[in-house]
Amino acid sequence: MKGWRALALVAVVALAGAAGTLVVGAAVGMGRADLFHLAGYLAPAAGVTVLAAFAARPLLTRASLRQRFLAVAAVGSAVSLANLFVLALTMFVDDHDATLVGVLLLYSLGAGVGAALVLARKSAATLVRLAATARRLGEGELDARVGPLDAGPDLDALARTLDGMAEGLQRGTAREREIEARRRDLMTAVSHDLRTPLASLRAMIEAIDEGVVEDLPSLRRYASEMRRSVAMLGDLVDDLFELAQVDAGVIERETDRARLEDVVRTALAAVEMDAEEKGLVLTAELNGAGDIACSPRITRVLQNLLVNAVRHTPADGTVRLEALPGPAELELSVEDTGEGIPAGDLERVFEPFYRADPARSGGGTGLGLALAKRIVEALGGRIEAQSHPAVGSRFAVYLPR
C-alpha cells in the first residue's frame, strides 16, 4: 500500500512539473502547435520519470544516506540534460545554445554532487553519533548522552528525545536500585530483630517443656518474659504492616480528619505513664491550633516521637510538645532534654531499624522514626531533626494547611 502511495505522489509531482513547463512555454510566446508538440514529449517523459522513481525506490531504501543524497543530485542533473537533449532534437534550441546550456548543467551536476557530499557527511556523522549513543545505552551505560548536534531541527529533536529518554531511564534505574537496596536492608534488619524474641521464646518454652523449670515463681517469671517477647513481635508486625500501607499509597487516598487537640491528647496518653514513672515533665502547648483539622495518622507520628523522647530522656527531664500554626503550614515539634544524638548519626535516624549506638537500642522496633517520616511525607509534609549531645533533641513536623 505504501509503495502505491509513493508511486502516486511521484506521478502527481511529475505531472505538475509538466504542466508548469507548458505554462512557462505559453508565457514566453510559444504557439499552440509548439505547445502540443512539447506536450507530446513531456507526457512520455513524465511516465518514464514515474517508472524510474518507482524502480529506484527499493534500491535507495537499501542505500546509505550519502548514496541517497548523491542519487538525488545526479537524477536532477540527468533529467535536466535529457530535457535539453529532447529540446535540441525538436529544434526548440539550436546546437550552440544547447551546448552552452549543457556545459552549465554539467557544472550544476558537479555543484549538486559536492553539496550532496557535504550534507551527507554531516548527516551521516550525526546518525553515527546517535547510533553510538543508543548502543551505549543498550549496553548499560546509562550516563551516555548525545549532547548538542546543530544538525537541523529534525535530528536535534531526535537527539533531545534520546537524551531525555536516557535521563528518565537513569532516574528509574537509580530509583529501582535504591528500592532494592532498601528492601534488602529491611529484610536483614527484620530478620535480626525477629531473632532475639524468637530465641528467647524458644529457650523458655524448651526449659518448661523439658521440666528444667517447674516451680511456680519461675513459671510466672517465664510467662511474663514470654508475654513481653510476644508483645515485641506483635509491635514489630504492626509497624511493618503500617509501613507497607504507607508505601502502598494508602494514606494519600484517606479523607478522614480529626481535631489536632484530640490527636495530641491521644498521643500524650500513650506515654504519660512511662513519663510519670521516670519523673519527667510532660507538657503540650497548642497556641490556638487545637481546632485545626488534620489526618488521624498524625497521632501515630506524635506518639512515635514522644515515645522516643521519653525513652531517651533521663529522670527529672522535660519533654515538650508544641504546635505553631502558620498561614501555609502547621508546625508540630517534640523537644526533650535527653541524651541527644551524635551529629554523624542524625542524618540516618529516619532509616528503618537504624540505631545510633547500643545505648539507644533498648526497646522499640526500630521503625518508629522511619514510619513517622513516611506518614508525614505521604501527607505532603516534611520532618526535620535537630540534636545536641547531652543537651537534647528536637523533632519538627511541617504539614501543609
N, C-alpha and C positions, 0 to 999 in steps of 0.2 A: 504494500500500500504506500509506504514512504517513497519507494522508487518511482511510482507513478506520479506522486505529488511533485517530486523533484523534476521529472520529465515535463509536467505541465508548467511548472514555473519557468523552466528554460525556454519552452515554446512561447510563453507569453512575453518574456523578455526579448526573444529573437524577433517576434512579430512586431513588438513595439519599436525595436530598432529599425526594422524595415520600413515601418510606417513613418518613422521620423526621417529617414533618408528621403523618402518620396516627398515629404513636406518641405524639406530643405531644397530638393530639386525644383519643386514648383516655385519656391520663393526666389530662387536665383534665375528664374526665367525659362526653364526647360519646357518644351512644348508637350502637348498631350501625347503625341506619338512616342516621344523620347521617354516620357514617364511610364507609358505602358511597356516600352522596351526594357526600361530599367527594372520595372516590377517583375518582368519575366525572369530576370536574372536573380532578383532578391528572393523570390519565392523558393526556388530550389536551394539557394544559399542558406536561407533560414532553416529549411528542412535538414540540410547537411549539418548545420550547427547543432540542432537539437539532437540528432543521432550521435554526433561526435561527443557531445557532452554526456549523453546517456551511456555511451560506451566507455568514456574515460572515468566515469564516476567510481566504479569498483576498483579501478587501478589507483586513483587518487586516494581512495579510502585506506589502502594499504601503504601509501607513500608517507614519507616523513614530512614534517612541517616545511622544511627548506625546499623539498621537491614540489610541494603544492604551490608555494609562492612562485617558484621558477616556472611551473606549468602555467599559472595564470598569466604571468608576464609574457611567456612565449606564445600562448594562444592568442592573446590580444594583438600582438605584433603580427603573427601569422595571418590572422583574419584580415588585418589592415592591408598586408601585402597581397593577399588573394583578391581582395576587393579592388585594389589598384590594378592588378593584372587583368581582371574582368573589364574594368573601365577602359584600359588600354586596348583590349581586343575589340571592344564595341565602338571604338573610336571616339568615346566621350572625352578622352585625354590623349594628347599627342605623345609621341615617343619621348621627346625632350622633357616635357613636364612629368611624364611617368617616371623617367629615370631620376629626375631631381627629387620627386616625392618618395621614390623607393629608397634613395640614399638616406633621406630624412627618417623614413620608417625604420631602416636598419639601425640608425643612431638611436631611435626611440626604443628599439628592441634591446640594445646594449644598456641604455639607461634604466629600462624597466627591469632587466635581469639584475643589474647592480643594486637597484633599490630593493628588489625582492631578496637578494642575498643578505643585505644589511638588516632588513626587517626580520627575515627568517632567523638570522644569527641571534638577534636579541630575544626573539620569542622562544627559540629553541633553548637558549641558556636559561630563560625564565622557567620553562617547563621542566628542564632538568633539575633546577633548584627546588621546584615544587615537588617533583617526584622523589628527590633525595630526602626532603623533609618528611614526606609521607612514609617513606621506607624506614627512616629512623624511628618515627613514632610507632610504626608497626613492630619494630624490633624492641620496643620498650623504653626508648629514650624519650621520656615524656617532656623533657625540657627543650626539645628541638623546636625551633621556630623558623619560619621563612623570613620574617622581617620585611622592611620596605623594599619594593621592587622597582617602582617607577616604570612599569611596563605597560601602561594603559589601564583604563578603568576596569575592564573585564578581568584581566589577570591580577590586578591589585585587589579587586574584590574577592577573587578566589584565594589569594594569599591571606587576606584578613579573615576569611571564613575558616581556613585551615588552622591559622594561629588561634582563633577563638575556640575552635573545637579542641585543640591541643591543651589550651588553658583549662577548659572545662573538664577534660579527661584527667588532667593532672590534679585538679582540685578534687574530683570524685575519687581518684585512686588514693590520694592522701587521706581523704576522709574515711575511705574504706579500711585503709591500713590502721588509722587511728582507732576506729571502732573495733577492729580485730584485736589490736593490742590491748585495748581496754577490756575486751571480753576475756582475753587470756589472763590478764591481771585479776579481773574479778573472779574468775573460776579458781585461780590459785589462792586468792585471799579467802574465798568462801570455803574451799577445802581445808585451809588452815584453821579457820575459825570454827568449823564443824568438828574438827578432830578433837579439840580439847573437851567439850562437854560430852561427846560420844565416848571418848576414852574413859572419862570419869564415870559415866553411867555404866559402861561395860564392867569396869573394875568393881564397882559397888554391887551390881547385880550378881556377878560371879562370886563375890565374897558371901553374899546372902544365900545364893543357891548351893554353894559348897559347904555351908554351915560354919564358915570361918567366923561369922558374926551371928550370935544368937540372943544375946541379952537385949532387953527392951530398950535401954537408953541408947545403945549403939544403933539398933534398928531405927529408932526415931531420928537419930542424927543422920544416918544414911538416907532415910526417907526425905529429910529436909534438904540434903545436898542433891538428891536426885530431882526433887521438885525445882531446885534452883537451876540445875542443868537443863531440865526440860523447858523452864521459862526462858533461858538463854536461847535455846533452839527455836522456841516459838517467836521470840522477838526478832531473831535473825531472819526467819522465814517471812514474817510480816514486813520487815524492812525491804527484803528482796522483792516481795510481791508489789509493794508500793513503788519501789524504784522501777520495776518493769512497767507499771502503769504509767509512770511519768514518761519513760522512754517511748511508750506506745502512743503518746499523744492524748491520753485520756483527759488530762487537766484542761487542755485547750478547748475541749468540747463541753466542759461543765459550765452551767449557768447559775448554780446556787450561790447565794450571797448571805453573809452574816454580819452582824454589827461588830465593829472592832472591839468594843468593850466586852462583849460576850466571848470573843476569841481570846482576848488577853486573860480574862478571868479563868477560862478553861485551861489555858497553858500554865498559869501560875498554880492552879490547884494540883497539877501533876507533880510539882516539885516542892510544894510547901512543907510537906512532912520531912523530906530529906534536908531542906534548908533549916528547919527548926531543930532537927537532931544535931546538926553541925554548929548551931548557934549563929547562922548567917542572917543578915538583914536583907530582906527581900522587898523591894519597892517597885512601884509602877506609876508612871506619870503619862497621862494621855493627852494633856494640853488641849482639851477640847475636841479631840479626834474620836471620841467614843462612839459617835453615831455614824461614822464613815462605814460604808458597806465594802466588804472585801470577801475574798474567797475563803470558805471554811478551811481550806488546806493551810492557810497561814497559821492555824492552831498548831499544826504539826511542826511547822518551821520554827515558831517561837518556842514550842516545847523542847525541840532538839537543842536549840541554842541555850535555853535555860538549864536543861539537864547537864550540858557540858560545863556551863558556868558554875553551877552548884558543885559538880563533881571535882572541879579543879580549883576551887576557892577554899583556902584554909579556914579553920574555925574563926568565928568573930569577924569574918569578912563581909563584903557587901556585894549584892547582885542587884542591878538596876535595869528595869525595862522602861523605855521611853518612846513615845510617839510624837513625831513632829510633822503636822500636816502642812503641805505646801500647795501652791496653785497647780503645779503639774504632777507632783508625785508625793507619796506618803513615805516618810522615813520611820522605820522601826529599828531600834537599837537595843542590844543587850550588852551591858558593860559590867565587868566584875573586877575585883581586886585580888585576883588569883595569882597563880604561879607564872602566867604568861607563856608565850610561845616563842621559841628562838626564831630569829629573822630568817634563817635558812630553811625553816620548815613552814613558814607562814603561807607560802605560795602553794603548798601541797595539802593543806588541811582539808580541802574540799574533795580530795581524791578518795574513792571508796576504799575503806579498810586501812587508810594511811594513819599511822600513829607517830607522832613526832619523836617520842622517846619512850622507854619502858615505863617511866613514871606515869605516862598518860595512857597506858594500855589497859588499865584495870577497868572492868565494867564496860557496858555498851557493846554494840555490834560493829562499830567502826563505820557505820553507814549514815549516821545522823547528819553530819555536815554535808556529805555528798547528796543526800536526799533533800536537805533544805535548799541547797543550791539548784538542784534540778527543778524543784517545785517553783522557786522564785523565778527562774528563767522561763519556765513554761507559762508563767503568768505575765511575762513581758517585762520583768524587773531585773534587778541585779543585787548581788550580795557582796559585801566587802568586809575584810578582816584587818584589824589593827591590833598590835600587841607589843608590850614591852616586858621582857622577863623580869620577874619579881615585882612588877607593878600591876599588871592586869591586862585584860584583853577587851576589845570592843568589836562586836559583830553588828553591822548595819545592813538593813534590808531596805531597798528602794523600790516602791511599787507605783506604777502609773495610776493617776487618779481616774 
